[in-house]
Amino acid sequence: MKPILTLFALLFASHLHATQFGDAELGKIKSPSCVFCHGATGVAVNKSYPNLNGQNAQYLYQSMLDYKSGNRSGPLAEMMAAQLSRLNEQDLKDIAAYYAQQNTQAH
């Protein structure tokens, strides 16, 4: 019985850890405007846009927060701020989780 409980505890703990940051399935649903520049799989359609596939979820989340709050600048900062303006922090976490899980070999 103890090995079964240990296995259950490990599986449950890994599930909690995986879902604490964001829900990738919801992120896929919440990111329809992202695909126009960053592609459905996180591979940018234009070389001037960054690839998001396989990036660290926390990095993606922080980048979106920075664009949204005006703390990140650059040629596309205003457009990014506008795209992110209607999304809340959980939306951003979900989108970050979605792109972070994308296959980095999808080039």
N, C-alpha and C positions, 0 to 999 in steps of 0.2 A: 504494500500500500504506500509506503514512504517513497519508493522510486516514482510511482505514478504522481504523487503530490508534488514532488520535486520537478518532474517534467512539466506538469501543469503550470507550476509557478514560473518556470523559465519561459514557457511559451507565452503566458499571460504578460509577463514583464517585458518581453521583447515586443509584443503587440502594443503595449502601452507606450513604450519608447518610440516605436515607429509612428504612432498616431498622435503623439503629443504635439508635434510641431504643426502639422497640417495634413489635410486629407487630399491626397493626389487625385482621387476620383472626382471630388468636388472641384479641385483646381482645374481639371480638364474642362468641366462645364463652365467655370467662371472665367475662362481665358479666351473667349472667341476673338476679341480684338487683338490679342497678342500674336496670333498666328499670321496676321498679315505681314508682320516684319520679322518675327522670330521663328516662323514655321510651326507646323502642327507637332513636330517632333523636337522642337527646340533648335533646329538647324536653320539659321537665318537665310532668308530668300535673297538678301543683298549683302555683299561683303562688308558694307559699312555698318551693319547692325551686328550686335554680338550674338553668338550662339549661346543658348541657355541650357542645352541638354547636358545633363550630368554635373552641372554646377552645384556647389554647396547650397543647400536650401536656406540656411541662415544668411549667407551672402546675398542671395537673390532677394530675400525678404527685406534685408536692410537697404539694399539698393533701391527697391521700390518705395520703401518708406522715405528715403532721402530724396528721391525724385518728387514724390507726393508733397513733401514738406518744403521743397525748394532748396534743400541743402546740397543738391547735386546739380552741377551745371554742365553745359555742353550744348552742341548744336541742336540736339533733340530733347533737351530737358523740358521745355514747355509742352511739347507734344506728349511726353511721358507723363508729366504732371496732370495734364488734361485726361489722359487715358485712365489714370489711376484715381482720379478725384472721387469717383463714386464707389470705390471699393474700400471696405473696412479692413482692419488689421487681420481678422481671420481669413477674409478673402485673399489677402496678400500671402498669408502663410500657406493656404491651400494651393495657390498658383505656384508658389516657390516649391512646394513639395512635388507638384506635378512635373515641373521642368527638371527638378533635381533627379527624379527617378528615370528620366528618359535615357535611353541607350546612347552612350557617348560614341558609339561606332556608327551612328546613323548618318554619317556624312555621305 
